[in-house]
């Protein structure tokens, strides 16, 4: 794969993540700042390092599974690894300006 093709797959992954919503907050997980890192390798592996708004989130399993399933549908992705981390701990400063506006926090 060329660097441009890898970049295109990564852009598609971001667009996919922007269509996955936290079940308790009406904002997508990407703009919420829950996605810390996206690593896509030419062999088709997408690794998503992400967090949750709270470590005891009752919807954690559902959200991780949704990320797995949706990212796996991106053309060029053959496998998905979701790494759930709480370092650093999420806070509202990680939200995009768009998310802050949507939640009337600006």
Backbone as CSV, one residue per row, in Angstrom:
resi,resn,N_x,N_y,N_z,CA_x,CA_y,CA_z,C_x,C_y,C_z
1,UNK,0.834,-1.195,0.000,0.000,0.000,0.000,0.872,1.250,0.000
2,UNK,0.414,2.245,-0.699,1.128,3.518,-0.710,0.763,4.313,0.549
3,UNK,1.594,5.267,0.916,1.253,6.115,2.067,-0.096,6.821,1.879
4,UNK,-0.403,7.181,0.646,-1.687,7.842,0.374,-2.857,6.886,0.615
5,UNK,-2.690,5.625,0.241,-3.754,4.636,0.463,-3.951,4.382,1.958
6,UNK,-2.861,4.321,2.695,-2.951,4.138,4.150,-3.674,5.327,4.770
7,UNK,-3.315,6.523,4.344,-3.969,7.736,4.849,-5.463,7.727,4.538
8,UNK,-5.822,7.257,3.358,-7.234,7.198,2.975,-8.011,6.227,3.868
9,UNK,-7.422,5.072,4.162,-8.088,4.104,5.055,-8.246,4.719,6.441
10,UNK,-7.215,5.395,6.916,-7.310,6.036,8.234,-8.413,7.090,8.259
11,UNK,-8.561,7.850,7.178,-9.644,8.840,7.089,-11.005,8.153,7.140
12,UNK,-11.127,7.020,6.464,-12.390,6.265,6.481,-12.682,5.730,7.880
13,UNK,-11.641,5.326,8.587,-11.824,4.853,9.965,-12.341,5.994,10.834
14,UNK,-11.768,7.186,10.679,-12.229,8.353,11.449,-13.699,8.642,11.132
15,UNK,-14.054,8.631,9.856,-15.458,8.868,9.477,-16.379,7.825,10.104
16,UNK,-15.918,6.591,10.152,-16.703,5.521,10.776,-16.873,5.788,12.267
17,UNK,-15.787,6.155,12.939,-15.856,6.435,14.376,-16.754,7.630,14.675
18,UNK,-16.856,8.562,13.737,-17.735,9.721,13.922,-19.213,9.348,13.776
19,UNK,-19.480,8.102,13.405,-20.858,7.620,13.318,-21.212,6.656,14.447
20,UNK,-20.327,6.554,15.429,-20.584,5.718,16.609,-20.789,6.657,17.785
21,UNK,-21.911,6.525,18.437,-22.271,7.446,19.505,-22.211,6.782,20.869
22,UNK,-21.749,7.546,21.842,-21.806,7.113,23.223,-23.293,6.979,23.554
23,UNK,-23.712,5.840,24.104,-25.141,5.644,24.365,-25.733,6.612,25.382
24,UNK,-24.895,7.231,26.197,-25.412,8.117,27.241,-25.260,9.603,26.904
25,UNK,-24.469,9.917,25.872,-24.231,11.308,25.476,-24.471,11.390,23.969
26,UNK,-25.272,12.325,23.509,-25.618,12.376,22.077,-24.517,12.982,21.198
27,UNK,-23.281,12.522,21.386,-22.143,12.989,20.601,-21.330,11.767,20.206
28,UNK,-20.753,11.801,19.004,-19.972,10.644,18.565,-18.692,10.498,19.387
29,UNK,-18.178,9.261,19.434,-17.041,8.962,20.305,-15.757,9.666,19.865
30,UNK,-15.642,9.974,18.586,-14.438,10.664,18.099,-14.416,12.115,18.605
31,UNK,-15.521,12.820,18.428,-15.589,14.215,18.885,-15.639,14.326,20.404
32,UNK,-16.088,13.270,21.063,-16.053,13.269,22.528,-14.620,13.184,23.040
33,UNK,-13.711,12.767,22.182,-12.314,12.625,22.603,-12.021,11.268,23.206
34,UNK,-12.889,10.293,22.943,-12.683,8.956,23.496,-11.652,8.153,22.709
35,UNK,-11.373,8.567,21.484,-10.398,7.861,20.653,-9.051,8.555,20.807
36,UNK,-8.094,7.853,21.389,-6.765,8.418,21.627,-5.817,8.193,20.460
37,UNK,-5.957,7.059,19.783,-5.009,6.744,18.718,-5.625,5.773,17.722
38,UNK,-5.314,5.986,16.451,-5.708,5.082,15.377,-4.424,4.685,14.666
39,UNK,-4.163,3.389,14.610,-2.976,2.904,13.914,-3.426,1.862,12.897
40,UNK,-3.188,2.165,11.636,-3.540,1.240,10.559,-2.254,0.804,9.868
41,UNK,-2.072,-0.489,9.742,-0.875,-1.013,9.094,-1.231,-1.581,7.726
42,UNK,-0.267,-1.609,6.811,-0.529,-2.088,5.446,-1.056,-3.520,5.354
43,UNK,-0.867,-4.311,6.410,-1.407,-5.679,6.378,-2.909,-5.718,6.650
44,UNK,-3.514,-4.541,6.908,-4.960,-4.465,7.107,-5.400,-4.458,8.560
45,UNK,-4.465,-4.309,9.482,-4.805,-4.288,10.909,-5.046,-2.857,11.367
46,UNK,-6.198,-2.639,11.975,-6.522,-1.336,12.567,-6.520,-1.497,14.080
47,UNK,-5.687,-0.704,14.745,-5.650,-0.715,16.199,-6.193,0.628,16.673
48,UNK,-7.215,0.553,17.503,-7.875,1.748,18.030,-7.629,1.768,19.539
49,UNK,-6.917,2.786,20.012,-6.732,2.954,21.457,-7.726,4.005,21.898
50,UNK,-8.588,3.604,22.832,-9.671,4.497,23.242,-9.961,4.356,24.729
51,UNK,-10.813,5.234,25.196,-11.214,5.224,26.590,-12.730,5.348,26.674
52,UNK,-13.222,5.472,27.864,-14.650,5.692,28.123,-14.784,6.942,28.982
53,UNK,-15.974,7.492,29.046,-16.160,8.689,29.867,-16.001,8.377,31.355
54,UNK,-16.218,7.113,31.727,-16.038,6.688,33.117,-15.613,5.219,33.121
55,UNK,-14.686,4.845,34.006,-14.210,3.460,34.039,-15.308,2.433,34.308
56,UNK,-16.341,2.827,35.021,-17.423,1.894,35.353,-18.615,2.019,34.398
57,UNK,-18.366,2.488,33.200,-19.424,2.682,32.207,-20.156,1.363,31.955
58,UNK,-21.474,1.333,32.180,-22.224,0.089,31.986,-22.334,-0.328,30.518
59,UNK,-22.043,0.587,29.603,-22.167,0.289,28.176,-20.815,-0.019,27.532
60,UNK,-19.782,-0.226,28.334,-18.424,-0.414,27.818,-18.344,-1.540,26.798
61,UNK,-18.849,-2.709,27.137,-18.762,-3.849,26.223,-19.467,-3.575,24.905
62,UNK,-20.633,-2.947,24.980,-21.393,-2.647,23.774,-20.637,-1.645,22.889
63,UNK,-20.052,-0.641,23.498,-19.339,0.389,22.750,-18.088,-0.185,22.073
64,UNK,-17.326,-0.991,22.784,-16.130,-1.620,22.218,-16.521,-2.552,21.073
65,UNK,-17.574,-3.308,21.256,-18.027,-4.218,20.198,-18.505,-3.447,18.969
66,UNK,-19.180,-2.331,19.194,-19.643,-1.494,18.085,-18.448,-0.962,17.291
67,UNK,-17.415,-0.503,17.988,-16.200,-0.021,17.313,-15.591,-1.155,16.492
68,UNK,-15.466,-2.327,17.105,-14.924,-3.494,16.396,-15.700,-3.774,15.114
69,UNK,-16.994,-3.883,15.237,-17.840,-4.257,14.094,-17.841,-3.203,12.997
70,UNK,-17.943,-1.941,13.379,-18.048,-0.880,12.373,-16.720,-0.637,11.654
71,UNK,-15.619,-0.626,12.388,-14.311,-0.399,11.765,-13.954,-1.583,10.858
72,UNK,-14.373,-2.770,11.228,-14.103,-3.956,10.398,-14.757,-3.856,9.023
73,UNK,-15.767,-3.017,8.888,-16.464,-2.846,7.609,-15.739,-1.890,6.656
74,UNK,-14.747,-1.165,7.164,-14.018,-0.209,6.329,-13.191,-0.981,5.298
75,UNK,-13.277,-0.548,4.046,-12.530,-1.202,2.974,-11.038,-1.132,3.274
76,UNK,-10.386,-2.283,3.245,-8.957,-2.359,3.526,-8.644,-2.850,4.921
77,UNK,-9.631,-2.851,5.807,-9.424,-3.329,7.173,-9.729,-4.825,7.216
78,UNK,-8.739,-5.599,7.655,-8.913,-7.050,7.757,-9.103,-7.501,9.198
79,UNK,-8.528,-6.756,10.139,-8.726,-7.083,11.551,-8.693,-5.807,12.372
80,UNK,-9.379,-5.846,13.507,-9.480,-4.675,14.383,-9.082,-5.082,15.795
81,UNK,-8.236,-4.284,16.395,-7.870,-4.451,17.799,-8.283,-3.186,18.524
82,UNK,-9.164,-3.330,19.493,-9.550,-2.172,20.306,-8.855,-2.319,21.653
83,UNK,-8.066,-1.309,21.982,-7.370,-1.294,23.261,-8.053,-0.259,24.140
84,UNK,-8.638,-0.722,25.224,-9.334,0.165,26.152,-8.345,0.589,27.232
85,UNK,-8.208,1.883,27.423,-7.269,2.403,28.418,-7.922,3.510,29.230
86,UNK,-7.398,3.726,30.399,-7.881,4.833,31.229,-6.710,5.739,31.618
87,UNK,-5.676,5.701,30.776,-4.505,6.532,30.980,-4.196,7.261,29.687
88,UNK,-4.475,8.528,29.579,-4.984,9.400,30.634,-6.497,9.235,30.818
89,UNK,-6.943,9.641,31.965,-8.369,9.611,32.278,-9.069,10.669,31.425
90,UNK,-10.202,10.313,30.864,-10.958,11.232,30.010,-11.536,12.366,30.842
91,UNK,-11.536,13.564,30.266,-12.295,14.672,30.836,-12.776,15.554,29.685
92,UNK,-13.653,16.484,29.974,-14.312,17.241,28.902,-13.355,18.107,28.086
93,UNK,-12.144,18.339,28.576,-11.182,19.120,27.800,-10.735,18.357,26.541
94,UNK,-11.011,17.075,26.480,-10.635,16.253,25.328,-11.667,16.317,24.201
95,UNK,-12.790,16.947,24.480,-13.858,17.045,23.489,-13.507,18.065,22.415
96,UNK,-13.966,17.801,21.200,-13.765,18.762,20.120,-14.662,19.969,20.351
97,UNK,-14.329,21.064,19.678,-15.153,22.269,19.780,-16.573,21.969,19.305
98,UNK,-16.673,21.130,18.262,-17.986,20.739,17.735,-18.827,20.043,18.804
99,UNK,-18.206,19.141,19.564,-18.922,18.427,20.619,-19.335,19.373,21.731
100,UNK,-18.432,20.285,22.112,-18.763,21.260,23.154,-19.940,22.133,22.746
101,UNK,-19.956,22.544,21.478,-21.073,23.338,20.974,-22.375,22.545,20.985
102,UNK,-22.264,21.287,20.562,-23.459,20.440,20.501,-24.084,20.230,21.865
103,UNK,-23.235,20.197,22.894,-23.710,19.988,24.260,-23.907,21.293,25.018
104,UNK,-23.824,22.421,24.278,-23.984,23.756,24.883,-23.009,24.009,26.025
105,UNK,-21.763,23.565,25.844,-20.735,23.779,26.868,-19.776,24.905,26.500
106,UNK,-20.037,25.573,25.372,-19.215,26.722,24.964,-20.045,27.986,24.994
